[in-house]
Amino acid sequence: MSRQQVIEAALAHFDSGAFRDDLARRVQLATESQIEGTGARLQAYLDEIVIPGLNALGFSHEVLANPVEGFGPILIAERVEPGAGFTVLSYGHGDVVMGYDEQWHEGRSPWRLSVEGDRWYGRGTADNKGQHAINLAALARVIAVRGELGYNVRLIIEMGEETGSPGLRALCERERDRLAADVFIASDGPRLGADKPTLFLGSRGSWNVNLSVEARDRAHHSGNWGGVLKNPATRLNAALASIVDERGRLLVEGLRPPAISDSVRRILAQIEVGGGETDPPLDEGWGEPGLSAAERLLGWNTFEILAMTAGSPEAPANAIPARARANCQLRYVVGSRPQAFFDQLRAHLDAHGFGDVHIENARITMMPATRLDPDDPWVAWALASMARSTAHPPMLLPNLGGSLPNDVFADVLALPTLWVPHSYPACNQHAPDEHLLGSVARESLAIMAGLWWDLAEQGGTVIRERAQWQTA
């Protein structure tokens, strides 16, 4: 019985084709939570895929109705060992974004696993079916070798992450005692690069807001009325330019974050953004001046214009449009004040003469910014475990650039949160031709097998060290 045996067993699970077959079954279920009427498929993923696998590992389970009516169910499972010294909580989501079936290339289907070299195509391969499948497969290998883990495992699989995890916070608040644990370990999002095993400790938050100008009830001929009627597109463009300048710098003081801390800056100094074969080239000088690319992406707030409409772009008429609209998003880091975002933006627009610009559908998502202290003993433990299992040194990110429901685990359940992603930035997540890299999946199976093993060997020690660290 050894750590190396477990890692070899995890690699054999991949090499035999068993992991590929498992992932193919998961991909076949079109669990598009963003489309109405898919509730039966969301339930089927739990009933046909997740629960049988958990039963084989000795888990008990319960599928709970979502506290928010109309959204997918949430599964809570538990594997309890007599005399276990502590508990780990893990997480995954079985829902996916829309398939965009007609947009996939080379005859691929989002609902069929297509292996083409190192790329394994299919909706959910990277986000998130492949990722939680890796974690459970690795855990199964550890259980098979050890017999007993020495710790309890609790698991949440939700079926609505792609719609903002509705109901997850409410359910965890209600089931707080049932979900009590000592550490949280899960996987979602991308590595820093395909060849860079990564640990991140939280995520940026996301504030989505629509800005619009409603000038009148209909368009008017530009030759008859140009120069005397206000153009809402011109007004909206000017307002947006007052929020973010031509180089992407955020100009609204109330939407900007505090200065980057020295501890986070030290971590980010080791991070190189991009450079992968399929990564887009970085735009020199874009974003906040004086910051590195890693600091702009992971340590700062960014305001993005996601979409804009005025008139009929597909068939433009010689008319001044009646209205204009922009869908915008602010990604923000820990230390920002999201509760004040609306008031700060409204005050800014009014002060700059844009009282006619309406702020619509402004909401703080269910995924506010979070970040575990990089000095937490669990961080050093996880990095050391990952380093033992792979030839590639692991990278530490203070937080993911995107957003996850980590606040539920970090704030509601008060857990130290460790995320070990198994995808990479160019995986086409949320787009046609989403894929998982087979080489990354294989390496990730070894990494997670090592983590679950080391948790059994060292978890109790880390818990004691953390207690001392918290009181120091």
Salt bridges, closest charged atoms under 4 A:
ASP15 OD1 - ARG442 NE 2.86
ASP22 OD1 - ARG25 NH2 3.84
ASP22 OD2 - ARG26 NE 3.16
GLU32 OE1 - ARG41 NH1 3.66
GLU62 OE1 - ARG178 NH2 2.74
GLU78 OE2 - ARG154 NE 2.58
GLU81 OE2 - ARG79 NH1 2.61
ASP95 OD1 - HIS93 ND1 3.09
GLU116 OE2 - ARG108 NE 2.83
ASP127 OD1 - HIS93 NE2 3.05
ASP127 OD2 - HIS430 NE2 3.10
GLU161 OE1 - HIS93 NE2 3.30
GLU162 OE1 - HIS430 NE2 3.07
GLU173 OE2 - ARG169 NH1 3.80
GLU175 OE2 - ARG174 NE 3.12
GLU175 OE1 - ARG178 NH1 3.62
ASP188 OD2 - HIS93 NE2 3.36
GLU214 OE1 - ARG323 NE 2.94
GLU253 OE1 - ARG256 NE 3.82
GLU288 OE2 - ARG249 NE 3.59
GLU288 OE1 - ARG256 NH1 2.89
GLU295 OE2 - ARG265 NH1 2.84
ASP350 OD1 - ARG346 NH2 3.04
ASP356 OD2 - LYS230 NZ 2.97
ASP356 OD1 - ARG235 NH2 2.98
ASP376 OD2 - ARG466 NE 2.65
ASP407 OD2 - ARG169 NH2 2.61
ASP433 OD2 - HIS105 ND1 2.44
ASP433 OD1 - ARG108 NH1 3.09
GLU434 OE1 - ARG123 NH1 2.79
GLU443 OE1 - ARG191 NH1 2.84
GLU443 OE2 - HIS392 ND1 2.75
ASP454 OD2 - ARG3 NH2 2.84
ASP454 OD1 - ARG388 NH1 3.32
GLU457 OE2 - ARG146 NH1 2.69
